[in-house]
Amino acid sequence: MEEFIRYWDKVIQDWFCDKIDTEQQHYGDLVNPNYLPEPYMGNPRQCSFVIVNYNAGGGDNRDPMICKDCADCPKNTKSLISYVKKRSYSEVMTQFPFLLTKEELGNRELRGIEKYSGYKWWQAKKDWINHVAKVANVPTTDDGLMPFAIELCAWHSKSWSNTEILIKEPLKAVVEKRVIDIIIKATKQSKAHFAYFIGKKHITVLEDFGFHHIGGDSKEAKDKKGRNRYFAIYQHEASNTKAIVTWTIGSNSHPGKNFFNREKEVIIEMMKHS
């Protein structure tokens, strides 16, 4: 786990010097070199549960909070990228600043991060994160325990073009070492002992890396936009790591409150598997 932390601190340190790590180059055109990579948020050594997303999002190369071209601008000294450059990625991001209150950011000398769109994106997920933690009977963000979130692709980039994410060599070795292995290790050290994958395309990834389907696949009543939500439960053959995948048509968002009851049933079902 410590090697993972050191690796990304070094990758991002080199990125500030316009160098892209050799392993990360295998992501090809998914790499946007102008934006600060966001490989993870939270502490993999101590977390409530693990969240897995596709990538760090897109971008138009003009967001001063994470754009390298804006990093040294005097008016931008309270941006995410300036804090990371001054300290290190791990020092800033293991705190999961996007889930802290504005007051907490100020107390930790991270004021200004609340203006970043990523902060607002994660704040909108806070109720869901705490719901999952409560169902799993582990501490919530209100208790001071954060989840650990990791990206399949650390780079702000265009969307994955495949209906299913197809990871081929040599990228497969990179994903296994830098993502899947960390998910398994962080899940083992988490309080809830499971990972939560957001987005249907993750199913291909899970099956490619030794997970097999053991439950779920239920369709819930339609939400306000007329969409159904699906849940599937997977388990890693070698490590016994458990995972939930959730998705809805046309979106890779987390479940809304109208799906919390069904989600609770799925989490309880998953936890019954030995």
C-alpha positions in Angstrom: 0.0 0.0 0.0 2.8 2.4 0.8 4.4 1.7 -2.6 1.0 2.7 -4.2 1.1 6.1 -2.3 4.8 6.7 -3.3 4.2 5.7 -6.9 1.5 8.3 -7.4 3.3 11.0 -5.6 6.2 10.4 -7.9 4.0 10.2 -11.1 2.4 13.6 -10.2 5.7 15.2 -9.2 7.0 14.2 -12.7 3.8 15.4 -14.3 4.5 18.9 -13.0 7.8 18.6 -14.9 5.9 17.6 -18.1 6.8 14.0 -17.8 4.2 11.2 -18.2 5.0 8.0 -16.4 5.9 5.1 -18.8 3.2 2.8 -17.3 0.5 5.6 -17.6 1.4 6.1 -21.2 -0.4 2.8 -22.0 -3.7 4.6 -21.4 -3.0 6.2 -24.8 -5.4 9.0 -25.8 -7.3 8.7 -22.5 -4.4 10.7 -21.0 -5.1 14.4 -20.8 -1.6 15.9 -20.0 -3.0 19.3 -19.1 -5.0 18.3 -16.1 -3.9 17.1 -12.7 -4.4 13.3 -12.5 -6.7 12.2 -9.7 -5.9 8.5 -9.2 -7.5 8.2 -5.8 -9.1 10.0 -2.9 -9.1 8.9 0.7 -6.8 6.7 2.7 -6.5 3.1 1.4 -5.0 2.1 4.7 -8.1 3.2 6.7 -11.5 3.6 5.2 -15.2 2.7 5.5 -15.4 1.0 2.1 -14.0 1.3 -1.4 -15.6 3.2 -4.3 -14.5 2.5 -7.9 -15.2 4.9 -10.8 -14.2 4.9 -14.5 -12.0 8.0 -14.6 -11.4 11.4 -13.1 -13.8 13.1 -15.6 -13.5 15.1 -18.8 -12.4 18.7 -19.1 -11.9 21.5 -21.4 -8.3 22.4 -20.3 -9.6 25.7 -18.8 -10.4 24.8 -15.2 -7.9 26.7 -13.1 -8.4 24.4 -10.1 -6.6 21.5 -11.9 -5.2 22.9 -15.1 -1.4 22.9 -15.2 -1.2 26.1 -17.4 -3.0 28.0 -14.6 -1.0 26.5 -11.7 1.4 29.4 -11.2 -1.1 32.1 -11.6 -1.1 34.4 -8.5 -4.9 34.4 -8.3 -4.9 30.6 -8.2 -2.9 30.0 -5.0 -5.9 28.4 -3.3 -6.6 25.7 -6.0 -6.3 22.0 -5.7 -3.3 21.9 -8.1 -1.5 24.5 -6.1 -1.9 22.6 -2.8 -0.8 19.4 -4.4 2.3 21.1 -6.0 3.2 22.8 -2.7 2.7 19.6 -0.6 2.2 16.3 -2.3 -0.8 14.5 -3.8 -1.0 12.0 -0.9 -0.8 14.7 1.8 -3.8 16.5 0.3 -5.9 13.7 -1.0 -5.6 11.0 1.7 -7.8 13.4 3.7 -10.5 13.1 1.0 -10.9 16.9 1.0 -13.9 16.7 -1.3 -16.0 15.2 1.6 -14.9 17.8 4.2 -17.0 20.8 5.1 -15.8 24.2 4.2 -15.0 24.8 7.8 -12.9 21.7 7.9 -11.1 22.7 4.7 -10.2 26.0 6.4 -9.0 24.3 9.5 -6.7 22.2 7.4 -5.5 25.1 5.3 -7.2 23.9 2.2 -9.6 26.8 1.7 -10.6 27.3 -1.9 -11.0 23.6 -2.9 -14.7 24.0 -2.3 -14.8 26.0 -5.6 -13.7 23.0 -7.6 -16.4 21.1 -9.5 -15.0 17.8 -8.1 -15.8 19.0 -4.6 -19.4 19.7 -5.5 -19.6 16.3 -7.3 -18.5 14.4 -4.2 -20.5 16.5 -1.8 -23.7 15.4 -3.7 -22.7 11.8 -3.0 -22.3 12.3 0.8 -25.8 11.1 1.8 -25.3 7.9 -0.4 -21.9 7.3 1.1 -23.2 7.6 4.6 -26.2 5.4 3.8 -23.9 2.6 2.6 -21.7 2.9 5.7 -24.7 2.8 8.0 -26.1 -0.3 6.3 -22.7 -2.0 6.6 -22.6 -0.9 10.3 -19.4 1.0 10.0 -18.5 4.7 10.8 -19.7 7.4 8.4 -18.1 10.6 7.3 -19.9 12.3 10.1 -17.9 10.1 12.5 -14.7 11.1 10.7 -14.2 8.0 8.6 -14.0 8.5 4.8 -14.3 5.9 2.0 -11.4 5.3 -0.3 -12.2 6.1 -3.9 -10.0 4.9 -6.9 -10.2 5.6 -10.6 -9.8 2.9 -13.3 -8.1 5.7 -15.2 -6.5 8.4 -13.2 -6.6 10.9 -16.0 -9.2 13.5 -16.9 -10.0 12.3 -20.3 -12.7 11.6 -22.9 -15.2 8.8 -22.0 -14.3 5.2 -22.6 -15.5 4.6 -26.1 -16.4 0.9 -25.7 -19.8 -0.4 -24.7 -17.7 -2.6 -22.5 -14.3 -1.5 -21.2 -11.8 -3.8 -23.0 -8.4 -3.6 -21.4 -5.6 -5.2 -23.5 -1.9 -5.8 -22.9 0.2 -3.9 -21.9 -2.4 -1.8 -20.2 -3.9 -4.9 -18.5 -0.8 -5.4 -16.4 -0.8 -1.8 -15.3 -4.5 -1.9 -14.3 -4.0 -5.1 -12.4 -1.0 -3.7 -10.5 -2.1 -0.1 -10.0 -5.8 -0.5 -9.6 -7.2 -4.1 -9.0 -4.5 -5.1 -6.6 -5.0 -1.8 -4.6 -8.8 -2.3 -4.6 -8.3 -5.8 -3.1 -5.8 -4.6 -0.5 -7.9 -1.5 0.5 -11.1 -3.6 0.7 -9.4 -6.0 3.1 -8.3 -3.1 5.3 -11.6 -1.3 5.1 -14.2 -1.5 7.9 -17.0 -2.8 5.6 -14.8 -5.2 3.6 -16.3 -4.6 0.2 -15.9 -2.4 -2.9 -18.6 -0.6 -4.7 -18.2 -0.1 -8.5 -20.3 2.6 -10.2 -21.1 1.9 -13.8 -22.1 -1.2 -15.8 -18.9 -1.2 -17.9 -17.0 -2.4 -14.7 -18.5 -5.8 -15.2 -16.2 -6.6 -18.0 -13.2 -5.4 -15.9 -14.2 -7.5 -12.9 -14.6 -10.6 -15.0 -11.3 -10.0 -16.7 -9.5 -9.8 -13.4 -10.9 -12.9 -11.6 -14.2 -11.8 -10.1 -17.3 -13.9 -10.7 -21.0 -13.1 -10.3 -22.7 -14.4 -7.2 -26.0 -12.4 -6.9 -28.0 -9.3 -7.5 -29.0 -8.3 -11.0 -32.4 -7.0 -9.7 -34.4 -4.3 -11.4 -36.0 -1.7 -9.2 -39.0 0.6 -9.8 -38.3 3.5 -12.1 -36.9 6.7 -10.7 -38.1 10.2 -11.4 -36.5 10.2 -14.9 -38.1 6.8 -15.7 -34.9 4.8 -15.4 -34.5 1.5 -13.7 -31.4 0.7 -11.5 -29.6 -2.6 -11.5 -27.3 -4.2 -8.8 -24.9 -7.1 -9.2 -22.8 -8.8 -6.6 -19.3 -10.2 -7.5 -16.6 -12.0 -5.6 -12.9 -12.3 -6.4 -11.9 -15.9 -6.6 -8.4 -15.7 -5.2 -8.9 -13.2 -2.4 -12.6 -13.6 -1.6 -13.0 -9.8 -2.1 -16.7 -8.9 -2.5 -18.0 -6.1 -4.7 -21.2 -4.5 -5.8 -21.7 -3.1 -9.2 -24.6 -0.7 -9.8 -25.8 1.1 -12.9 -28.7 2.7 -14.6 -29.3 3.2 -18.3 -27.5 6.3 -19.6 -25.7 7.1 -16.4 -22.9 5.9 -14.1 -24.2 7.8 -11.1 -24.7 6.5 -7.6 -28.1 5.3 -6.4 -30.6 8.0 -5.3 -32.6 7.9 -2.1 -35.5 6.2 -3.9 -33.3 3.1 -4.4 -31.8 3.0 -0.8 -34.2 0.3 0.3 -33.2 -2.0 -2.5 -29.6 -1.2 -2.1 -29.8 -2.1 1.6 -31.2 -5.5 0.6 -28.3 -6.0 -1.9 -25.6 -5.1 0.7 -27.2 -7.5 3.3 -27.3 -10.2 0.7 -23.7 -9.7 -0.2 -22.6 -9.7 3.4 -24.2 -13.2 3.9 -21.7 -14.7 1.4 -18.7 -16.2 3.1 
